[in-house]
């Protein structure tokens, strides 16, 4: 980090945060407009999860691509490519596309945001290390939560003013174009300087073997996968739970509540030092209990409050996990971060069609209990992560 010009580092970090903001906005739009997409294409059963599943599937593929390109392509260049690809996918959604073409452009969006996601967390983990790294990581992921909090209100305001759900996505496409221009302006001719201090040689088979031979990293990977299952449940499906399961007018507030929980807890943890492993083990099952109470209460108000509290409890888990995992091999922080995030996205991908089927079988209300059960099991996974090795 010493070789990076201070102003350029700040500007580049701002670009990374902008990418995270737009990524969260896209994810929030997918959740807030889920019913519009399902109705537009008359989707049923597990097919209801195909649009969001397609986006996350291609995010996973993008993670693999980034992993293979480490040491071959500068990270700043890949970050620029992610913004451009996302824009290319978002802009055509404005048109009344056939379903197959709609899925194709969603695949491009997923690839673009997947590249951004991989580069955002891993770049921060690379450029900012130690306790400061944990705080910046929490701030980065708090940005994700803040954008997700704001976006549902913007979506409702736009659609209420007569803007179609397709045009909402197109607007986000213009945002990605702006991000592309900003990244290009900051990194042009200086991409190498922004690599940070971590090792960036190409990933080898021995690197992957070493990763999965580390019991602690495997434990963190299981936690990340299960957190991915939980996040798909609360980020994508809670509006339908509130609207169709409880028939409540509070459905407009559930996604903001989810993202507010993520934002406030991550911001708090950016400034308050806590034992990260102990925090994870204590709060993971608490998130599942809160979600179960939300569903079993049958009350829209209680549900809204308990969903918020559950997400607030587990909000810092991803940045904490990434920081702890990166400490296992400081020279491989970049690769470790990408693999961990890839595994989390795989969980989100797998869960989308499963939840869609569960909703058809058990109803929009009871299906959310499946997510509560998953989060309770995540607490078990966190408890089984081996203790830190003495170095």
KEKE-3310 file (N, C-alpha, C; in steps of 0.2 Angstrom, whole numbers, plus 5000, padded with zeros to 4 digits):
npx = (5004:5011:5016:5006:4999:4992:4980:4976:4973:4962:4953:4952:4947:4935:4929:4927:4918:4908:4905:4900:4889:4881:4879:4872:4861:4856:4854:4844:4834:4831:4824:4814:4807:4803:4790:4784:4792:4789:4776:4775:4781:4773:4778:4780:4780:4797:4802:4799:4810:4820:4824:4832:4840:4847:4854:4863:4869:4877:4885:4893:4900:4907:4915:4923:4930:4937:4945:4953:4960:4968:4983:4986:4978:4976:4968:4961:4957:4949:4939:4934:4929:4919:4909:4906:4901:4890:4882:4880:4871:4860:4854:4847:4835:4825:4817:4803:4807:4808:4807:4818:4828:4828:4833:4845:4851:4850:4859:4871:4871:4872:4885:4893:4890:4895:4909:4912:4908:4918:4930:4928:4927:4939:4949:4949:4952:4965:4971:4969:4974:4975:4968:4963:4959:4948:4939:4937:4932:4920:4914:4913:4904:4894:4890:4884:4873:4867:4864:4855:4845:4840:4836:4823:4814:4816:4813:4799:4794:4798:4790:4778:4776:4774:4784:4790:4795:4805:4811:4817:4828:4835:4839:4848:4857:4863:4869:4879:4886:4891:4899:4909:4915:4921:4930:4938:4944:4951:4960:4967:4982:4988:4985:4993:4999:4989:4988:4990:4998:4997:5000:4999:5000:4996:4983:4986:4984:4989:4988:4974:4972:4979:4970:4958:4963:4965:4958:4951:4949:4940:4930:4925:4921:4910:4901:4900:4893:4881:4877:4874:4863:4854:4854:4848:4836:4831:4834:4828:4815:4807:4799:4788:4784:4778:4769:4761:4760:4756:4748:4750:4751:4763:4773:4781:4791:4799:4811:4819:4820:4827:4840:4843:4846:4857:4866:4867:4872:4884:4890:4891:4900:4911:4917:4917:4926:4926:4927:4929:4926:4919:4908:4902:4899:4889:4879:4874:4864:4855:4850:4842:4833:4826:4820:4812:4803:4797:4790:4781:4774:4764:4760:4761:4768:4776:4783:4791:4799:4806:4812:4821:4829:4835:4843:4851:4858:4866:4873:4887:4894:4898:4909:4917:4920:4927:4938:4944:4947:4956:4967:4973:4982:4992:4998:4990:4977:4969:4965:4959:4948:4941:4937:4930:4919:4914:4909:4899:4890:4887:4879:4868:4863:4859:4849:4838:4829:4825:4818:4808:4801:4797:4789:4778:4773:4771:4766:4767:4770:4774:4785:4796:4800:4809:4820:4823:4827:4838:4847:4848:4855:4867:4872:4877:4887:4896:4900:4907:4919:4936:4948:4959:4975:4991:5004)
npy = (4994:5006:5010:5016:5031:5042:5050:5044:5031:5034:5038:5027:5018:5024:5021:5007:5007:5013:5003:4993:4999:5000:4987:4982:4989:4983:4970:4973:4978:4966:4959:4968:4969:4956:4950:4956:4952:4938:4938:4944:4935:4924:4914:4898:4887:4880:4887:4900:4905:4905:4918:4925:4915:4913:4925:4924:4912:4915:4925:4917:4910:4920:4923:4912:4914:4926:4921:4913:4922:4929:4937:4937:4947:4964:4968:4980:4982:4971:4975:4986:4980:4972:4982:4987:4976:4973:4984:4982:4971:4976:4987:4983:4977:4986:4984:4974:4960:4943:4928:4919:4928:4938:4931:4929:4942:4944:4935:4941:4953:4946:4941:4953:4959:4949:4949:4962:4960:4951:4958:4969:4966:4958:4967:4977:4969:4966:4979:4985:4980:4970:4976:4989:4984:4976:4986:4994:4984:4981:4994:4994:4983:4988:4999:4992:4987:5000:5005:4995:4998:5010:5008:5000:5010:5019:5012:5009:5023:5026:5016:5019:5032:5028:5022:5008:4992:4987:4998:5003:4994:4998:5011:5008:5002:5014:5019:5010:5013:5025:5022:5014:5024:5032:5023:5020:5033:5034:5023:5022:5019:5016:5004:4994:4999:4998:4986:4982:4973:4960:4943:4940:4931:4919:4907:4891:4872:4867:4878:4878:4865:4867:4876:4869:4860:4865:4865:4875:4885:4877:4876:4889:4891:4882:4890:4901:4897:4893:4905:4911:4904:4908:4922:4923:4919:4930:4942:4941:4935:4939:4951:4945:4936:4944:4951:4942:4931:4936:4946:4960:4977:4982:4977:4985:4989:4979:4975:4987:4986:4974:4978:4989:4983:4976:4986:4995:4986:4982:4995:4998:4988:4992:5001:4997:4986:4969:4951:4942:4929:4923:4932:4928:4915:4916:4924:4919:4907:4915:4923:4914:4911:4923:4924:4913:4917:4928:4922:4913:4921:4928:4941:4956:4967:4962:4953:4961:4968:4958:4952:4962:4962:4950:4950:4961:4955:4945:4953:4957:4945:4941:4950:4948:4935:4935:4942:4935:4923:4927:4929:4917:4915:4927:4931:4926:4932:4938:4927:4919:4926:4928:4914:4911:4920:4916:4903:4907:4914:4903:4896:4905:4904:4890:4890:4898:4891:4881:4887:4893:4882:4877:4888:4886:4874:4875:4887:4905:4911:4901:4895:4903:4898:4888:4895:4900:4888:4885:4895:4892:4880:4886:4892:4880:4876:4887:4885:4874:4877:4876:4881:4896:4894:4893:4904)
npz = (5000:5002:4990:4984:4978:4989:4987:4975:4980:4989:4980:4972:4981:4983:4971:4972:4983:4977:4967:4975:4980:4969:4966:4977:4975:4963:4968:4978:4970:4962:4973:4977:4965:4962:4962:4951:4940:4941:4938:4926:4917:4920:4930:4939:4953:4956:4946:4949:4956:4946:4939:4949:4953:4941:4940:4952:4949:4938:4943:4952:4942:4937:4948:4948:4936:4939:4949:4941:4933:4942:4944:4931:4925:4929:4944:4945:4932:4930:4938:4931:4920:4925:4929:4916:4909:4918:4915:4901:4902:4910:4903:4891:4897:4898:4887:4881:4883:4876:4887:4887:4882:4891:4902:4898:4897:4911:4915:4910:4919:4931:4930:4929:4941:4949:4946:4951:4965:4969:4967:4975:4989:4990:4986:4996:5006:5003:5001:5014:5029:5044:5060:5055:5042:5045:5049:5038:5029:5036:5034:5020:5018:5025:5016:5006:5013:5016:5003:4999:5008:5004:4991:4989:4992:4982:4971:4973:4973:4960:4952:4957:4951:4938:4931:4923:4929:4921:4916:4928:4930:4919:4922:4932:4924:4918:4929:4931:4919:4922:4933:4927:4919:4930:4936:4925:4924:4936:4937:4925:4917:4930:4935:4940:4952:4961:4966:4979:4993:4994:4988:4970:4961:4948:4952:4958:4957:4968:4977:4979:4984:4996:5002:5004:5012:5024:5039:5046:5036:5028:5037:5039:5025:5025:5034:5026:5015:5020:5025:5013:5009:5018:5016:5003:5006:5014:5007:4995:4996:5006:5004:4997:5006:5016:5008:5001:5010:5023:5019:5020:5021:5024:5017:5009:5017:5022:5015:5016:5030:5031:5025:5032:5044:5041:5038:5049:5059:5053:5052:5065:5070:5063:5071:5084:5094:5094:5100:5086:5082:5093:5092:5080:5083:5093:5088:5076:5078:5084:5074:5067:5076:5078:5065:5065:5075:5069:5058:5065:5073:5066:5065:5056:5061:5071:5064:5055:5064:5070:5059:5056:5067:5067:5055:5059:5069:5062:5053:5053:5050:5037:5033:5045:5044:5032:5035:5046:5039:5030:5037:5039:5029:5025:5013:5004:5004:4994:4986:4995:5000:4988:4985:4997:4995:4983:4987:4996:4987:4979:4988:4988:4975:4974:4983:4978:4968:4976:4987:4979:4975:4988:4992:4984:4988:5002:5005:5004:5017:5026:5020:5023:5035:5032:5029:5042:5049:5042:5045:5059:5058:5053:5064:5071:5062:5063:5076:5075:5069:5069:5082:5081:5074:5083:5079)
capx = (5000:5015:5018:5000:4998:4987:4974:4973:4970:4956:4948:4950:4943:4928:4926:4925:4912:4902:4903:4897:4882:4877:4878:4867:4855:4853:4851:4838:4829:4828:4820:4808:4803:4802:4783:4783:4795:4786:4769:4777:4782:4769:4782:4777:4785:4804:4803:4799:4817:4825:4828:4837:4845:4852:4859:4868:4873:4883:4890:4897:4904:4912:4920:4928:4934:4941:4950:4958:4963:4972:4990:4986:4975:4976:4962:4957:4955:4943:4933:4931:4926:4913:4904:4904:4897:4883:4878:4877:4865:4855:4851:4841:4829:4820:4813:4799:4811:4806:4809:4825:4833:4828:4837:4852:4854:4851:4866:4876:4871:4875:4892:4896:4890:4900:4916:4912:4908:4924:4935:4927:4929:4946:4953:4949:4956:4972:4974:4969:4975:4975:4962:4960:4956:4941:4934:4935:4928:4913:4911:4911:4898:4888:4888:4879:4866:4864:4861:4849:4839:4837:4833:4816:4810:4816:4809:4792:4793:4798:4785:4772:4776:4772:4790:4790:4800:4810:4815:4821:4834:4839:4842:4854:4862:4866:4873:4885:4890:4895:4905:4914:4919:4925:4935:4943:4948:4956:4965:4971:4989:4990:4982:4998:5000:4983:4987:4991:5004:4996:5003:4994:5002:4990:4981:4988:4981:4992:4984:4967:4973:4981:4964:4953:4967:4965:4951:4948:4946:4934:4924:4923:4918:4903:4898:4898:4888:4875:4874:4872:4856:4850:4853:4844:4829:4829:4835:4824:4808:4803:4793:4782:4781:4774:4763:4756:4759:4753:4743:4751:4754:4770:4778:4786:4796:4803:4817:4823:4822:4833:4846:4845:4849:4864:4870:4868:4876:4891:4893:4893:4906:4917:4920:4917:4930:4923:4930:4925:4924:4914:4902:4899:4896:4884:4874:4871:4858:4850:4847:4837:4827:4822:4816:4806:4798:4794:4785:4776:4770:4758:4759:4766:4773:4781:4788:4795:4804:4810:4817:4826:4834:4839:4848:4855:4862:4871:4875:4894:4897:4902:4916:4921:4923:4933:4944:4947:4950:4962:4973:4976:4988:4992:5000:4984:4971:4965:4962:4955:4942:4937:4934:4925:4913:4911:4905:4893:4886:4884:4873:4862:4861:4856:4843:4833:4824:4822:4813:4802:4797:4794:4783:4772:4771:4769:4763:4772:4771:4777:4791:4801:4803:4814:4826:4825:4830:4845:4851:4850:4861:4873:4875:4880:4893:4900:4902:4912:4925:4942:4951:4964:4981:4996:5009)
capy = (5000:5011:5013:5019:5038:5043:5053:5039:5026:5036:5038:5020:5015:5027:5017:5001:5008:5014:4997:4989:5002:4998:4979:4981:4992:4978:4964:4975:4978:4959:4957:4972:4968:4949:4948:4959:4947:4932:4939:4946:4929:4918:4908:4895:4882:4881:4892:4907:4906:4905:4924:4927:4910:4914:4931:4922:4907:4919:4928:4912:4909:4926:4922:4907:4918:4931:4917:4910:4928:4932:4937:4938:4953:4968:4969:4986:4981:4967:4979:4990:4975:4970:4988:4987:4970:4974:4989:4979:4967:4980:4992:4980:4975:4991:4982:4969:4954:4936:4926:4917:4933:4941:4927:4930:4948:4943:4931:4946:4957:4942:4941:4959:4961:4944:4952:4968:4958:4947:4962:4974:4963:4956:4973:4980:4964:4967:4985:4987:4974:4971:4979:4994:4981:4974:4991:4996:4979:4982:4999:4992:4980:4993:5002:4987:4988:5006:5005:4991:5001:5016:5006:4999:5016:5022:5007:5011:5029:5026:5012:5023:5037:5026:5019:5001:4988:4986:5004:5003:4991:5002:5016:5005:5002:5020:5020:5006:5016:5031:5019:5012:5030:5034:5018:5021:5039:5033:5018:5022:5019:5015:4998:4990:5002:4997:4978:4980:4970:4953:4939:4940:4926:4914:4902:4884:4867:4866:4883:4876:4860:4870:4880:4864:4856:4869:4864:4881:4888:4873:4878:4896:4890:4880:4895:4906:4893:4893:4912:4912:4901:4913:4929:4923:4919:4936:4947:4940:4932:4942:4955:4941:4933:4950:4953:4936:4927:4940:4951:4966:4983:4983:4973:4990:4991:4974:4975:4992:4984:4970:4981:4993:4979:4975:4993:4997:4982:4983:5001:4998:4984:4995:5006:4993:4980:4963:4945:4941:4922:4923:4935:4924:4909:4918:4927:4915:4904:4920:4926:4909:4911:4929:4923:4909:4920:4932:4919:4910:4926:4929:4948:4959:4972:4958:4950:4966:4970:4952:4951:4967:4960:4944:4952:4965:4950:4942:4957:4957:4939:4940:4954:4945:4928:4936:4945:4929:4918:4930:4929:4910:4915:4934:4931:4923:4935:4939:4921:4916:4930:4926:4908:4911:4924:4911:4898:4911:4915:4896:4895:4909:4901:4884:4891:4901:4887:4877:4891:4894:4876:4877:4892:4883:4868:4876:4894:4911:4912:4895:4894:4907:4894:4884:4899:4900:4882:4885:4899:4889:4876:4890:4892:4874:4876:4892:4882:4868:4880:4875:4887:4899:4890:4897:4905)
capz = (5000:5003:4984:4980:4979:4994:4984:4971:4984:4991:4974:4970:4986:4982:4966:4975:4987:4972:4964:4980:4981:4963:4966:4982:4972:4959:4972:4981:4964:4961:4978:4977:4959:4961:4960:4944:4936:4941:4935:4919:4913:4923:4933:4945:4957:4956:4941:4952:4958:4941:4937:4954:4953:4935:4942:4956:4946:4934:4948:4954:4936:4937:4953:4945:4931:4943:4952:4936:4931:4947:4942:4924:4923:4935:4948:4943:4925:4930:4941:4926:4916:4929:4928:4909:4908:4921:4911:4895:4904:4912:4898:4887:4901:4897:4882:4882:4880:4877:4893:4886:4881:4898:4907:4895:4900:4918:4916:4910:4925:4936:4928:4930:4948:4952:4946:4956:4972:4970:4967:4980:4996:4990:4985:5002:5011:5001:5002:5021:5033:5051:5063:5050:5037:5047:5050:5031:5027:5038:5031:5013:5018:5027:5010:5003:5017:5015:4996:4999:5012:5000:4984:4989:4992:4976:4967:4974:4970:4952:4949:4958:4946:4931:4928:4923:4932:4916:4916:4934:4929:4914:4926:4936:4919:4917:4935:4930:4914:4926:4937:4922:4918:4936:4937:4920:4925:4942:4936:4918:4918:4936:4938:4944:4958:4965:4967:4986:4995:4994:4982:4965:4955:4946:4957:4956:4960:4975:4981:4980:4989:5003:5005:5007:5017:5030:5042:5048:5030:5026:5042:5036:5019:5026:5036:5020:5010:5023:5025:5007:5009:5022:5013:4997:5009:5017:5002:4989:4997:5012:5002:4995:5012:5019:5004:5000:5016:5028:5015:5024:5017:5027:5012:5006:5022:5024:5012:5019:5036:5030:5023:5038:5049:5038:5038:5056:5063:5051:5054:5073:5071:5061:5076:5090:5093:5098:5098:5080:5082:5098:5090:5075:5086:5097:5084:5070:5079:5086:5068:5065:5081:5076:5059:5066:5079:5064:5055:5069:5077:5062:5065:5051:5064:5075:5059:5053:5069:5071:5053:5057:5073:5065:5051:5063:5073:5058:5048:5052:5049:5031:5034:5050:5041:5027:5039:5049:5034:5027:5042:5039:5025:5023:5006:4999:5006:4989:4983:5000:5000:4982:4986:5002:4993:4978:4990:4998:4981:4977:4992:4986:4969:4975:4987:4975:4966:4982:4990:4975:4976:4995:4993:4980:4992:5009:5005:5005:5024:5030:5017:5026:5041:5030:5030:5049:5050:5039:5049:5065:5057:5052:5071:5072:5058:5066:5082:5073:5065:5073:5084:5077:5076:5085:5074)
cpx = (5004:5016:5012:5000:4991:4980:4971:4970:4963:4951:4947:4946:4935:4925:4923:4919:4906:4900:4899:4889:4878:4875:4872:4860:4851:4850:4844:4832:4826:4823:4813:4804:4802:4795:4782:4786:4791:4779:4770:4778:4779:4773:4778:4782:4792:4806:4803:4806:4822:4828:4833:4842:4850:4857:4865:4872:4879:4887:4895:4902:4909:4917:4925:4933:4939:4947:4955:4962:4968:4979:4991:4983:4974:4969:4958:4954:4949:4937:4930:4927:4919:4907:4902:4899:4890:4879:4876:4871:4859:4851:4846:4835:4824:4815:4809:4802:4807:4810:4816:4830:4833:4833:4844:4855:4855:4858:4872:4877:4874:4883:4896:4896:4895:4907:4917:4913:4915:4930:4934:4930:4937:4951:4954:4953:4963:4975:4974:4969:4975:4968:4958:4956:4949:4936:4932:4931:4921:4910:4909:4905:4892:4886:4883:4873:4863:4860:4854:4843:4836:4833:4826:4812:4810:4813:4802:4790:4793:4792:4778:4771:4775:4778:4789:4796:4806:4814:4819:4828:4838:4842:4848:4859:4866:4871:4879:4889:4894:4901:4910:4919:4924:4931:4941:4947:4953:4961:4969:4978:4992:4987:4987:4999:4994:4982:4988:4998:5003:4999:4997:4996:4996:4989:4983:4984:4983:4989:4977:4967:4974:4975:4960:4957:4967:4958:4948:4945:4940:4928:4921:4919:4910:4899:4895:4893:4881:4872:4872:4864:4851:4848:4848:4837:4826:4829:4830:4816:4804:4798:4787:4780:4776:4768:4758:4755:4755:4748:4744:4753:4761:4775:4783:4791:4800:4810:4822:4824:4827:4840:4848:4848:4856:4868:4872:4873:4883:4894:4896:4899:4912:4921:4921:4921:4927:4927:4926:4922:4919:4908:4898:4895:4890:4878:4870:4865:4853:4846:4841:4831:4823:4818:4810:4801:4794:4788:4779:4772:4763:4756:4764:4771:4778:4786:4793:4801:4809:4815:4823:4831:4838:4844:4853:4860:4868:4874:4883:4898:4901:4909:4920:4924:4928:4939:4948:4950:4956:4968:4976:4982:4988:4994:4994:4977:4966:4961:4957:4948:4938:4933:4929:4918:4910:4907:4899:4888:4883:4878:4867:4859:4857:4849:4837:4827:4821:4817:4807:4798:4793:4788:4777:4769:4768:4766:4769:4774:4776:4784:4797:4804:4809:4821:4828:4829:4837:4849:4853:4855:4867:4876:4879:4887:4898:4904:4908:4918:4931:4945:4957:4971:4986:5002:5016)
cpy = (5006:5015:5016:5026:5038:5045:5047:5033:5027:5036:5031:5016:5017:5023:5011:5001:5009:5008:4993:4992:5000:4991:4978:4984:4987:4972:4966:4976:4971:4957:4961:4971:4960:4947:4951:4955:4941:4933:4941:4940:4923:4912:4905:4890:4884:4887:4899:4909:4907:4912:4926:4922:4911:4920:4928:4917:4910:4923:4923:4910:4914:4926:4917:4910:4922:4927:4914:4916:4931:4931:4937:4944:4957:4968:4975:4986:4976:4971:4983:4986:4973:4976:4988:4982:4970:4979:4986:4975:4971:4984:4989:4978:4980:4989:4976:4962:4947:4933:4923:4922:4937:4937:4928:4936:4948:4940:4936:4951:4953:4942:4947:4961:4955:4947:4958:4965:4955:4952:4967:4971:4961:4961:4976:4975:4964:4973:4987:4981:4975:4973:4984:4990:4978:4980:4994:4991:4980:4988:4998:4988:4983:4997:4998:4987:4994:5007:5001:4994:5006:5013:5004:5005:5020:5018:5009:5018:5029:5022:5016:5029:5035:5023:5012:4998:4987:4992:5005:5000:4995:5008:5014:5004:5008:5022:5016:5009:5022:5028:5017:5018:5032:5029:5019:5027:5038:5029:5018:5023:5018:5009:4994:4992:5000:4989:4977:4976:4962:4949:4939:4936:4922:4909:4895:4879:4866:4872:4881:4870:4862:4873:4875:4859:4859:4869:4870:4885:4884:4875:4885:4895:4887:4885:4900:4903:4894:4900:4914:4910:4906:4920:4929:4923:4926:4942:4947:4939:4935:4947:4951:4937:4938:4951:4948:4932:4930:4945:4958:4972:4985:4980:4978:4991:4985:4973:4981:4990:4979:4973:4986:4989:4977:4981:4995:4993:4982:4989:5001:4994:4987:4999:5002:4987:4974:4957:4942:4934:4921:4926:4931:4918:4910:4920:4923:4911:4909:4923:4921:4910:4917:4928:4919:4912:4925:4929:4916:4915:4928:4936:4952:4964:4968:4955:4955:4968:4964:4950:4956:4965:4954:4946:4957:4960:4947:4946:4957:4951:4938:4944:4951:4939:4930:4938:4939:4924:4921:4930:4922:4910:4922:4935:4929:4926:4936:4933:4918:4920:4929:4919:4908:4915:4919:4906:4901:4912:4908:4895:4899:4906:4895:4885:4894:4896:4883:4881:4892:4888:4876:4882:4889:4877:4870:4883:4899:4912:4907:4894:4897:4903:4890:4888:4900:4894:4882:4889:4896:4884:4879:4891:4886:4874:4881:4889:4877:4871:4879:4882:4889:4895:4895:4898:4907)
cpz = (5000:4996:4981:4983:4984:4991:4979:4974:4986:4985:4972:4975:4985:4976:4968:4979:4982:4968:4969:4981:4975:4963:4971:4979:4967:4963:4975:4976:4962:4966:4978:4971:4957:4959:4953:4939:4935:4937:4927:4914:4916:4925:4938:4947:4957:4951:4943:4954:4952:4939:4943:4954:4947:4937:4946:4953:4941:4938:4950:4948:4936:4942:4951:4940:4934:4946:4947:4933:4936:4944:4935:4921:4930:4938:4946:4936:4925:4934:4936:4921:4919:4928:4921:4907:4911:4917:4904:4896:4906:4907:4894:4891:4900:4892:4884:4879:4881:4883:4892:4885:4888:4902:4904:4897:4907:4919:4915:4916:4930:4936:4930:4938:4952:4952:4951:4963:4973:4971:4973:4987:4996:4989:4992:5007:5009:5002:5010:5025:5040:5054:5058:5044:5039:5047:5043:5028:5029:5035:5024:5013:5021:5021:5007:5007:5016:5008:4996:5003:5008:4994:4984:4989:4985:4971:4967:4972:4963:4949:4951:4954:4939:4928:4928:4927:4928:4916:4922:4933:4924:4917:4929:4931:4918:4923:4934:4924:4918:4930:4933:4920:4923:4937:4932:4921:4931:4940:4930:4919:4925:4939:4942:4951:4963:4967:4975:4987:4995:4987:4977:4959:4954:4951:4954:4959:4967:4980:4983:4985:4996:5006:5008:5011:5024:5033:5044:5042:5028:5031:5040:5030:5020:5029:5031:5016:5013:5024:5019:5006:5012:5019:5007:5000:5011:5012:4996:4990:5002:5009:5000:5001:5016:5015:5003:5006:5021:5025:5019:5019:5019:5022:5009:5011:5024:5021:5015:5026:5036:5029:5029:5043:5047:5039:5045:5060:5060:5052:5061:5074:5068:5066:5083:5090:5098:5096:5092:5080:5087:5096:5085:5078:5090:5093:5079:5072:5081:5080:5066:5070:5079:5070:5060:5070:5074:5061:5059:5073:5073:5062:5060:5055:5068:5069:5056:5058:5070:5065:5054:5062:5071:5060:5054:5067:5069:5053:5047:5051:5043:5032:5039:5047:5036:5030:5042:5045:5031:5031:5042:5034:5022:5016:5001:5001:5000:4986:4989:5000:4994:4983:4991:4999:4987:4981:4993:4992:4978:4981:4990:4979:4970:4979:4983:4972:4971:4986:4986:4975:4983:4996:4989:4984:4999:5010:5006:5012:5027:5026:5020:5033:5039:5031:5037:5051:5048:5043:5056:5064:5055:5059:5073:5068:5061:5072:5081:5070:5070:5076:5080:5079:5078:5080:5077)
residu = (UNK:UNK:UNK:UNK:UNK:UNK:UNK:UNK:UNK:UNK:UNK:UNK:UNK:UNK:UNK:UNK:UNK:UNK:UNK:UNK:UNK:UNK:UNK:UNK:UNK:UNK:UNK:UNK:UNK:UNK:UNK:UNK:UNK:UNK:UNK:UNK:UNK:UNK:UNK:UNK:UNK:UNK:UNK:UNK:UNK:UNK:UNK:UNK:UNK:UNK:UNK:UNK:UNK:UNK:UNK:UNK:UNK:UNK:UNK:UNK:UNK:UNK:UNK:UNK:UNK:UNK:UNK:UNK:UNK:UNK:UNK:UNK:UNK:UNK:UNK:UNK:UNK:UNK:UNK:UNK:UNK:UNK:UNK:UNK:UNK:UNK:UNK:UNK:UNK:UNK:UNK:UNK:UNK:UNK:UNK:UNK:UNK:UNK:UNK:UNK:UNK:UNK:UNK:UNK:UNK:UNK:UNK:UNK:UNK:UNK:UNK:UNK:UNK:UNK:UNK:UNK:UNK:UNK:UNK:UNK:UNK:UNK:UNK:UNK:UNK:UNK:UNK:UNK:UNK:UNK:UNK:UNK:UNK:UNK:UNK:UNK:UNK:UNK:UNK:UNK:UNK:UNK:UNK:UNK:UNK:UNK:UNK:UNK:UNK:UNK:UNK:UNK:UNK:UNK:UNK:UNK:UNK:UNK:UNK:UNK:UNK:UNK:UNK:UNK:UNK:UNK:UNK:UNK:UNK:UNK:UNK:UNK:UNK:UNK:UNK:UNK:UNK:UNK:UNK:UNK:UNK:UNK:UNK:UNK:UNK:UNK:UNK:UNK:UNK:UNK:UNK:UNK:UNK:UNK:UNK:UNK:UNK:UNK:UNK:UNK:UNK:UNK:UNK:UNK:UNK:UNK:UNK:UNK:UNK:UNK:UNK:UNK:UNK:UNK:UNK:UNK:UNK:UNK:UNK:UNK:UNK:UNK:UNK:UNK:UNK:UNK:UNK:UNK:UNK:UNK:UNK:UNK:UNK:UNK:UNK:UNK:UNK:UNK:UNK:UNK:UNK:UNK:UNK:UNK:UNK:UNK:UNK:UNK:UNK:UNK:UNK:UNK:UNK:UNK:UNK:UNK:UNK:UNK:UNK:UNK:UNK:UNK:UNK:UNK:UNK:UNK:UNK:UNK:UNK:UNK:UNK:UNK:UNK:UNK:UNK:UNK:UNK:UNK:UNK:UNK:UNK:UNK:UNK:UNK:UNK:UNK:UNK:UNK:UNK:UNK:UNK:UNK:UNK:UNK:UNK:UNK:UNK:UNK:UNK:UNK:UNK:UNK:UNK:UNK:UNK:UNK:UNK:UNK:UNK:UNK:UNK:UNK:UNK:UNK:UNK:UNK:UNK:UNK:UNK:UNK:UNK:UNK:UNK:UNK:UNK:UNK:UNK:UNK:UNK:UNK:UNK:UNK:UNK:UNK:UNK:UNK:UNK:UNK:UNK:UNK:UNK:UNK:UNK:UNK:UNK:UNK:UNK:UNK:UNK:UNK:UNK:UNK:UNK:UNK:UNK:UNK:UNK:UNK:UNK:UNK:UNK:UNK:UNK:UNK:UNK:UNK:UNK:UNK:UNK:UNK:UNK:UNK:UNK:UNK:UNK:UNK:UNK:UNK:UNK:UNK:UNK:UNK:UNK:UNK:UNK:UNK:UNK:UNK:UNK:UNK:UNK)
# end
